[in-house]
């Protein structure tokens, strides 16, 4: 089957199929007559596996490692368990940070509900933000670091 057929059967876009092929997760054959990429049932199953792994938060690189273990006949299951076990505390911490951010945003919106809008005057850029209490320096740097990663 061609890219579009594989994509339709897996319920993804053709670009998704192309992306995973470029990343080396899918290995189509080439039609000798026209050079088209040709996929088979095993590629469809592999693509569905990739999608399941993505829903569990695995990166493309991690999925590549998992598939490489499986392709060599080694069980990737211990590695999969270890990856999720190490990532789960990070995810829970991130959720706590996002919940704290949501609470600060709600607090700001409540505090700003009755405040008038202002225009920058050389001394003030946005009175709304300037009226909000400063965050601890360590917290600000963590949020900035996580956004850049």
C-alpha positions in Angstrom: 0.0 0.0 0.0 1.1 3.6 -0.6 1.6 6.3 1.9 -1.9 7.6 1.6 -3.5 4.1 2.1 -1.3 3.4 5.1 -2.3 6.8 6.6 -6.0 6.2 6.0 -5.9 2.7 7.6 -4.0 4.0 10.6 -6.1 7.1 10.9 -3.1 9.5 10.7 -2.0 12.0 8.1 0.2 11.1 5.2 2.7 13.6 6.6 2.8 11.6 9.8 3.7 8.4 7.9 6.4 10.4 6.0 7.8 11.8 9.3 8.1 8.4 10.9 9.7 7.1 7.7 12.2 9.9 7.7 12.9 9.2 11.4 13.6 5.6 10.6 10.7 4.1 12.5 9.1 2.7 9.3 11.0 0.9 6.6 9.0 0.8 3.4 10.0 -1.0 0.2 10.5 0.9 -3.0 8.5 0.2 -6.1 11.2 -0.5 -8.7 9.0 0.9 -11.5 8.2 4.3 -10.0 10.1 4.6 -6.8 7.0 4.9 -4.6 7.2 3.8 -1.0 5.2 0.7 -0.5 4.1 -0.4 2.9 2.6 -3.8 4.1 0.5 -5.1 6.9 3.6 -5.2 9.2 4.1 -1.5 8.6 0.5 -0.8 9.6 0.9 -2.7 12.8 4.2 -0.9 13.5 2.6 2.5 12.9 -0.2 1.6 15.3 2.4 0.6 17.8 4.1 3.9 17.3 0.9 5.8 17.9 0.2 3.8 21.1 3.7 4.6 22.4 3.2 8.3 21.6 0.0 8.3 23.6 2.0 7.1 26.6 4.4 10.0 26.1 7.4 8.3 24.5 9.5 10.4 22.3 10.3 9.5 18.7 13.8 8.7 19.7 12.7 6.5 22.6 10.3 4.7 20.3 13.2 4.1 17.9 15.1 2.5 20.7 12.1 0.3 21.7 11.7 -0.8 18.1 15.4 -1.5 17.7 15.4 -3.8 20.7 12.3 -5.6 19.3 13.9 -5.8 15.8 16.9 -7.5 17.4 14.7 -10.0 19.1 15.3 -8.5 22.6 12.4 -7.6 24.8 12.1 -3.8 25.2 9.6 -4.2 28.1 12.2 -3.7 30.9 13.4 -0.5 29.2 9.7 0.7 28.7 8.9 0.1 32.4 12.1 2.0 33.5 11.4 4.9 31.2 7.8 5.3 32.4 8.8 4.9 36.0 11.4 7.6 35.8 9.2 10.0 33.8 6.1 9.7 36.0 7.4 11.7 38.9 8.5 14.4 36.5 5.0 14.5 35.0 3.4 14.7 38.4 5.8 17.6 39.3 4.9 19.4 36.1 1.2 18.9 36.8 1.7 20.5 40.2 3.5 23.5 38.6 0.8 23.9 36.0 -1.9 23.8 38.7 0.0 26.5 40.7 0.2 28.5 37.5 -3.5 28.2 36.8 -4.2 29.3 40.4 -2.0 32.4 39.9 -3.7 33.2 36.7 -7.2 32.9 38.3 -5.9 35.1 41.2 -4.7 37.7 38.7 -7.9 37.7 36.7 -9.9 38.1 40.0 -7.7 40.9 41.1 -7.8 42.6 37.8 -11.6 42.4 37.3 -12.2 45.9 38.6 -9.0 47.5 37.5 -9.1 49.9 34.5 -6.8 49.4 31.5 -3.9 51.7 31.3 -1.5 52.9 28.6 2.2 52.8 28.8 3.4 56.1 30.0 7.2 55.7 30.4 6.9 54.6 34.0 4.4 51.8 33.6 4.1 49.2 30.8 1.0 47.3 32.0 -0.5 48.2 35.4 -2.2 44.8 35.6 1.0 42.8 35.6 2.9 45.4 37.6 0.2 45.2 40.3 0.6 41.5 40.7 3.0 40.3 43.4 6.5 39.2 42.3 7.1 35.5 42.2 10.1 33.9 43.9 13.2 34.1 41.6 13.7 30.3 41.6 10.1 29.6 40.5 10.4 32.1 37.6 13.6 30.5 36.3 12.1 27.0 36.5 9.0 28.0 34.4 11.3 29.7 31.9 13.6 26.7 31.7 10.8 24.3 31.1 9.2 26.4 28.3 12.5 26.5 26.4 13.0 22.7 26.6 
